[in-house]
Amino acid sequence: MANGYILDGRYTIDGLVGVGGMGAVYHATQNLTHQQVAVKVLWQDLAKDPSEIKRFIREARAASALSHPHTVRVFDFGRSAKDEVLYLVMEYLVGRKLSDVLAHTPVLDARRVVHIAQQVCKALSEAHRLGVVHRDLKPDNIFLQEVAGERDYVKVLDFGLAKFVSGEFERSTLTRSGFVVGSPEYMAPEQALGGNVGPAADVYSLGIVLYECVSGQLPFDAKTTGQLLRKHILEAPPSLAVQVPGLDVPEPLTATIMRCLEKDPADRPHDVDELRVALLEACDRRRMPRGSGGQLADPAPFDDVSESPHLPTVVAPTAVASERHPSRFDPDAAPVDTEPDRHMIPAAKEAEIVLPAAPRSRAQTWFARHVSVLLLAGGAGIAIAVALVAWRC
């Protein structure tokens, strides 16, 4: 669609953002509100297929039901009566895809990777509870923004629109002649086999993304798509230590990543909530030795504590900076430590507040001392009487 084209009488096309296997994405303006939006348009050949139309409507409804802050918001979807264009209207995002970040910086710091991944887990958790499986999770579909000064604020794209359709497809991203919708580099074994695809497939795909982020390499590579899928189905991924000797990544984090890549879905983390907790614990600053991959020169900010998977916590009134504890607020760290200079203090400890005693008069102080002596001498009755007189003074 050309710039200036008015879609369905409501959206003016401002420019092309990108193209994919199912269609194109445009920057557009809502004519009445002047809101900047992104419009995803299904390819014309797909838009003429009744089964694809039903699929688009069903899945667009599922995507619009998602409301998590880390999921791209869907405002509208429909079909233009004039030219029968199927379209989906989403929030317009400003930032970079994770794939663009990896193209510039192939290996990311472990704590930055966990910061990004735990937000993806939050978005996936809501989707899975609603019965929506992403099926095409990859760096291209993880968008990073800066929101109110917070770096690497995640938006997960393309929920519910990826489907495994029979046919041949070429290596790279998505294709239009075939059609298998998905990316073979990140495809779970059960998805590559054409079987039932559930939440465990998203866990596998996220594991591939994590593997790539911390090592700069994909676990599997091949000359053809068939060979690549065969490796996903049959071959164990090389360990990160073998793939990149001397890699500076905490061992618990590598173990969690490798567990995500198990062939049997039952051997992977039970769900993304369990995975999120495992990732946070694996990169807990208090458990990591000095010089590990968890030390950030410029640590990314973290989410609020409202969704912490750990025990209830409260924010300490002041944060004391130290060599081991940067002044950066870190609410996602496991709140299990009770050292006084921690940024996060367990709620039970924080509640132990000792209020200063009210000042006493000289007479009250004198009588209090003598009451103590009388109590020790066994004169409890006399002590009580004297105390009552003293406090009335």
C-alpha positions as CSV (number, residue, x, y, z in Angstrom):
1,M,0.0,0.0,0.0
2,A,1.3,3.4,-0.9
3,N,1.8,6.3,1.5
4,G,-1.4,8.2,2.0
5,Y,-3.6,5.2,1.3
6,I,-6.7,5.2,3.5
7,L,-7.4,1.8,4.9
8,D,-11.1,1.0,5.6
9,G,-11.8,4.7,5.8
10,R,-10.1,5.0,9.2
11,Y,-6.3,4.6,8.9
12,T,-4.0,6.6,6.8
13,I,-0.8,4.7,5.7
14,D,2.3,6.7,6.5
15,G,5.0,4.2,5.5
16,L,6.2,0.6,5.3
17,V,7.8,-0.8,8.5
18,G,8.6,-4.3,7.3
19,V,7.4,-7.5,5.6
20,G,7.1,-11.1,6.8
21,G,5.8,-14.5,5.8
22,M,2.1,-13.6,6.5
23,G,2.0,-10.0,5.4
24,A,3.4,-6.5,5.7
25,V,3.4,-4.0,8.6
26,Y,2.8,-0.3,8.1
27,H,3.1,2.8,10.2
28,A,-0.3,4.5,10.1
29,T,-2.4,7.2,11.7
30,Q,-5.9,6.7,13.1
31,N,-7.8,9.5,11.3
32,L,-10.2,10.5,14.1
33,T,-7.8,10.3,17.1
34,H,-4.5,11.0,15.2
35,Q,-3.1,8.1,17.2
36,Q,0.1,6.5,15.7
37,V,-0.5,2.8,15.1
38,A,1.1,-0.2,13.4
39,V,-1.1,-2.0,10.8
40,K,-0.4,-5.5,9.9
41,V,-1.9,-6.5,6.5
42,L,-2.3,-10.1,5.4
43,W,-1.0,-11.0,2.0
44,Q,-3.7,-10.8,-0.7
45,D,-3.3,-14.5,-1.7
46,L,-3.8,-15.6,1.9
47,A,-6.7,-13.1,2.3
48,K,-8.6,-15.0,-0.4
49,D,-8.4,-18.3,1.3
50,P,-11.6,-18.9,3.5
51,S,-9.6,-21.1,5.9
52,E,-7.0,-18.4,6.3
53,I,-9.7,-15.8,6.9
54,K,-11.2,-17.9,9.6
55,R,-7.8,-18.5,11.1
56,F,-6.9,-14.8,11.0
57,I,-10.2,-13.8,12.7
58,R,-9.9,-16.5,15.4
59,E,-6.3,-15.7,16.2
60,A,-6.7,-11.9,16.0
61,R,-9.4,-12.2,18.7
62,A,-7.1,-14.3,20.8
63,A,-4.3,-11.7,20.4
64,S,-6.7,-8.8,21.2
65,A,-7.6,-10.6,24.5
66,L,-4.0,-10.3,25.8
67,S,-3.4,-7.3,28.0
68,H,-0.1,-7.8,29.7
69,P,2.2,-4.8,29.7
70,H,4.9,-6.8,28.0
71,T,2.6,-7.9,25.1
72,V,2.1,-5.6,22.2
73,R,-1.4,-4.2,22.4
74,V,-4.0,-4.9,19.7
75,F,-6.6,-2.2,19.2
76,D,-8.6,-3.3,16.2
77,F,-8.9,-5.9,13.4
78,G,-11.1,-6.3,10.4
79,R,-11.5,-6.6,6.7
80,S,-11.7,-3.7,4.3
81,A,-14.9,-3.8,2.3
82,K,-13.4,-1.9,-0.5
83,D,-10.4,-4.1,-1.4
84,E,-11.0,-7.0,1.0
85,V,-7.8,-6.5,2.9
86,L,-7.5,-8.3,6.2
87,Y,-5.7,-6.1,8.8
88,L,-4.7,-6.0,12.4
89,V,-4.1,-2.7,14.2
90,M,-1.5,-2.6,17.0
91,E,0.4,-0.1,19.1
92,Y,3.2,1.6,17.3
93,L,6.5,0.9,19.1
94,V,9.7,2.9,19.1
95,G,12.9,0.9,19.9
96,R,14.8,-2.0,18.5
97,K,14.2,-5.7,18.0
98,L,16.4,-8.1,20.0
99,S,17.7,-9.4,16.7
100,D,19.0,-5.9,15.9
101,V,20.7,-5.8,19.3
102,L,22.3,-9.2,18.7
103,A,23.5,-8.1,15.2
104,H,25.5,-5.3,16.9
105,T,26.4,-7.1,20.1
106,P,26.3,-10.9,19.6
107,V,27.0,-11.8,23.2
108,L,25.0,-10.1,26.0
109,D,25.7,-10.0,29.7
110,A,24.0,-12.7,31.7
111,R,22.0,-10.4,33.9
112,R,20.8,-8.4,30.9
113,V,19.7,-11.6,29.2
114,V,17.8,-12.6,32.3
115,H,16.2,-9.2,32.6
116,I,14.9,-9.5,29.1
117,A,13.8,-13.1,29.4
118,Q,11.9,-12.8,32.6
119,Q,9.7,-10.1,31.0
120,V,9.1,-12.4,28.0
121,C,8.1,-15.1,30.5
122,K,5.5,-12.7,32.1
123,A,3.9,-12.1,28.7
124,L,3.9,-15.8,27.8
125,S,2.4,-16.7,31.1
126,E,-0.7,-14.6,30.5
127,A,-1.0,-15.9,26.9
128,H,-0.7,-19.6,28.0
129,R,-3.3,-19.1,30.7
130,L,-5.7,-17.9,28.0
131,G,-4.8,-20.8,25.7
132,V,-2.7,-18.8,23.3
133,V,0.7,-20.3,22.2
134,H,3.1,-18.0,20.4
135,R,4.7,-20.7,18.2
136,D,7.2,-18.3,16.6
137,L,9.2,-16.9,19.5
138,K,12.5,-15.5,18.3
139,P,14.7,-12.4,18.6
140,D,12.7,-10.7,15.8
141,N,9.5,-11.0,17.9
142,I,11.1,-9.5,21.1
143,F,11.0,-5.8,20.9
144,L,13.1,-3.6,23.3
145,Q,12.0,-0.1,24.3
146,E,13.1,2.6,26.7
147,V,10.1,3.5,28.8
148,A,10.3,6.3,31.4
149,G,14.1,5.9,31.5
150,E,14.0,2.1,31.8
151,R,16.1,0.3,29.2
152,D,15.2,-3.0,27.6
153,Y,11.5,-2.8,28.4
154,V,10.1,-5.8,26.5
155,K,7.2,-6.1,24.1
156,V,6.5,-9.5,22.7
157,L,5.1,-9.3,19.1
158,D,2.9,-11.5,16.9
159,F,1.0,-13.5,19.5
160,G,-1.3,-16.1,18.1
161,L,-0.6,-15.4,14.5
162,A,2.0,-18.0,13.8
163,K,0.7,-21.4,12.6
164,F,2.4,-24.6,11.5
165,V,0.9,-25.3,8.0
166,S,1.9,-28.3,5.8
167,G,4.3,-27.8,2.9
168,E,7.9,-27.0,2.0
169,F,9.7,-23.9,3.1
170,E,13.0,-22.3,2.7
171,R,15.7,-21.6,5.3
172,S,15.8,-18.1,6.8
173,T,12.7,-16.6,8.3
174,L,9.2,-17.1,7.1
175,T,8.2,-17.9,3.6
176,R,5.1,-17.4,1.5
177,S,5.4,-20.5,-0.8
178,G,4.6,-23.5,1.2
179,F,3.7,-22.5,4.0
180,V,5.2,-23.5,7.3
181,V,4.9,-20.5,9.6
182,G,7.7,-20.4,12.0
183,S,11.4,-20.1,12.1
184,P,13.3,-23.4,11.9
185,E,16.3,-22.1,14.0
186,Y,14.0,-21.7,17.0
187,M,11.4,-24.5,16.4
188,A,10.7,-27.1,19.0
189,P,11.0,-30.8,18.1
190,E,7.3,-31.4,18.4
191,Q,6.6,-28.4,16.2
192,A,9.1,-29.6,13.6
193,L,7.4,-33.0,13.6
194,G,4.0,-31.3,12.9
195,G,2.6,-32.6,16.2
196,N,0.5,-30.8,18.8
197,V,2.2,-27.6,19.8
198,G,1.6,-26.4,23.4
199,P,3.2,-24.0,25.9
200,A,6.3,-26.2,26.1
201,A,7.2,-25.3,22.5
202,D,7.4,-21.6,23.6
203,V,9.7,-22.7,26.5
204,Y,12.0,-24.5,24.0
205,S,12.0,-21.5,21.6
206,L,12.9,-19.1,24.5
207,G,15.7,-21.5,25.5
208,I,17.1,-21.2,22.0
209,V,16.9,-17.4,22.3
210,L,18.7,-17.5,25.6
211,Y,21.4,-19.8,24.2
212,E,22.0,-17.4,21.4
213,C,22.1,-14.3,23.6
214,V,24.7,-15.7,26.1
215,S,26.9,-17.4,23.5
216,G,26.5,-15.5,20.3
217,Q,25.7,-18.8,18.5
218,L,22.7,-21.0,17.7
219,P,22.8,-24.5,19.1
220,F,22.1,-26.0,15.7
221,D,23.1,-25.1,12.2
222,A,22.8,-26.9,8.8
223,K,22.8,-26.2,5.1
224,T,19.2,-27.1,4.5
225,T,16.0,-26.7,6.5
226,G,15.4,-30.4,6.6
227,Q,18.8,-31.1,8.1
228,L,18.2,-28.3,10.6
229,L,14.8,-29.7,11.7
230,R,16.3,-33.2,12.0
231,K,18.9,-31.8,14.5
232,H,16.2,-30.2,16.5
233,I,14.3,-33.6,16.6
234,L,17.2,-36.0,17.1
235,E,20.4,-34.3,18.3
236,A,21.3,-33.1,21.7
237,P,22.4,-29.4,21.6
238,P,26.1,-28.9,22.4
239,S,26.7,-27.6,25.9
240,L,27.5,-23.9,26.2
241,A,30.9,-24.8,27.7
242,V,31.7,-26.8,24.6
243,Q,30.2,-24.3,22.1
244,V,32.1,-21.4,23.6
245,P,35.1,-22.4,25.8
246,G,35.7,-20.0,28.6
247,L,32.2,-18.5,28.4
248,D,31.6,-16.4,31.5
249,V,28.1,-17.4,32.4
250,P,26.9,-18.7,35.8
251,E,26.6,-22.5,35.8
252,P,23.0,-22.4,37.2
253,L,22.0,-20.3,34.2
254,T,23.6,-22.6,31.7
255,A,21.8,-25.5,33.3
256,T,18.5,-23.8,33.1
257,I,19.0,-22.9,29.4
258,M,20.0,-26.5,28.6
259,R,16.9,-27.8,30.4
260,C,14.7,-25.7,28.2
261,L,16.2,-27.5,25.2
262,E,15.2,-31.0,26.2
263,K,13.6,-33.0,23.4
264,D,10.8,-34.3,25.6
265,P,8.5,-31.4,26.6
266,A,7.9,-33.1,30.0
267,D,11.7,-32.6,30.8
268,R,11.6,-28.9,30.3
269,P,10.5,-26.4,32.9
270,H,6.9,-27.1,33.7
271,D,5.8,-23.6,32.6
272,V,7.2,-20.2,32.0
273,D,6.5,-19.2,35.6
274,E,8.8,-21.9,36.8
275,L,11.3,-20.9,34.1
276,R,11.2,-17.2,35.2
277,V,11.9,-18.2,38.9
278,A,14.8,-20.4,37.8
279,L,16.3,-17.7,35.7
280,L,16.1,-15.1,38.5
281,E,17.6,-17.5,41.0
282,A,20.4,-18.5,38.6
283,C,21.5,-14.9,38.1
284,D,20.9,-13.8,41.7
285,R,23.8,-11.4,42.4
286,R,24.2,-12.6,45.9
287,R,24.9,-16.2,44.8
288,M,27.3,-15.3,41.9
289,P,31.1,-15.3,42.4
290,R,33.0,-12.2,41.6
291,G,34.0,-11.9,38.0
292,S,31.0,-13.9,36.8
293,G,28.9,-12.9,33.8
294,G,26.4,-11.3,36.2
295,Q,28.3,-8.1,36.8
296,L,27.0,-5.3,34.6
297,A,29.0,-2.2,33.9
298,D,25.7,-0.4,33.3
299,P,23.0,-2.7,34.7
300,A,19.6,-2.5,33.1
301,P,16.8,-1.4,35.3
302,F,14.3,-4.0,36.4
303,D,10.6,-4.3,36.7
304,D,8.6,-3.4,39.8
305,V,8.2,-5.9,42.7
306,S,4.5,-6.4,42.3
307,E,5.0,-9.6,40.3
308,S,8.0,-11.0,42.2
309,P,7.7,-14.8,42.4
310,H,9.4,-14.8,45.8
311,L,8.2,-14.1,49.3
312,P,6.4,-10.8,49.9
313,T,8.8,-7.9,50.0
314,V,8.8,-4.2,50.8
315,V,11.2,-1.6,49.5
316,A,13.7,-0.4,52.0
317,P,13.3,3.4,52.7
318,T,16.9,4.0,51.8
319,A,19.4,2.0,49.7
320,V,23.0,2.0,50.8
321,A,25.4,1.7,47.9
322,S,28.4,-0.6,48.4
323,E,30.9,-2.5,46.3
324,R,28.8,-5.6,46.3
325,H,25.5,-3.8,46.0
326,P,25.3,-1.0,43.4
327,S,22.9,1.8,44.0
328,R,20.7,0.5,41.2
329,F,17.3,-0.7,42.6
330,D,17.0,-4.4,42.0
331,P,13.5,-5.6,42.9
332,D,13.8,-8.9,41.0
333,A,16.6,-10.2,43.1
334,A,15.5,-13.0,45.5
335,P,14.6,-11.3,48.8
336,V,16.1,-13.9,51.0
337,D,19.0,-12.0,52.5
338,T,18.7,-10.0,55.7
339,E,21.9,-7.9,55.6
340,P,21.0,-4.2,56.5
341,D,22.4,-2.8,53.3
342,R,20.2,-4.8,50.9
343,H,17.9,-2.9,48.6
344,M,15.2,-5.5,49.2
345,I,14.4,-6.6,52.8
346,P,12.0,-9.4,53.7
347,A,8.7,-8.1,54.8
348,A,8.9,-9.9,58.1
349,K,12.2,-8.1,59.0
350,E,11.0,-4.8,57.7
351,A,8.0,-5.0,60.0
352,E,10.2,-5.2,63.1
353,I,10.3,-1.5,63.8
354,V,11.4,-0.3,67.2
355,L,9.8,3.0,68.2
356,P,11.8,5.4,70.4
357,A,10.6,5.6,74.0
358,A,8.9,8.8,75.1
359,P,11.1,11.0,77.3
360,R,10.6,10.6,81.1
361,S,10.6,13.2,83.8
362,R,13.2,13.1,86.5
363,A,10.7,11.9,89.0
364,Q,9.5,9.1,86.7
365,T,13.1,8.0,86.2
366,W,13.9,8.0,90.0
367,F,10.8,5.9,90.7
368,A,11.4,3.5,87.8
369,R,14.8,2.7,89.3
370,H,13.4,2.1,92.8
371,V,10.5,0.0,91.4
372,S,13.1,-2.3,89.8
373,V,14.8,-2.7,93.2
374,L,11.5,-3.5,95.0
375,L,10.6,-6.1,92.3
376,L,13.9,-7.8,92.8
377,A,13.3,-7.8,96.6
378,G,9.9,-9.5,96.1
379,G,7.8,-6.5,97.0
380,A,5.6,-6.8,93.9
381,G,2.5,-5.3,95.5
382,I,4.4,-2.3,96.9
383,A,6.2,-1.9,93.5
384,I,2.9,-1.7,91.6
385,A,1.5,0.9,94.0
386,V,4.6,3.0,93.8
387,A,4.7,2.7,90.0
388,L,1.1,4.0,89.7
389,V,1.9,7.0,91.9
390,A,5.1,7.7,89.9
391,W,3.4,7.7,86.5
392,R,0.7,10.0,87.7
393,C,3.4,12.5,88.6
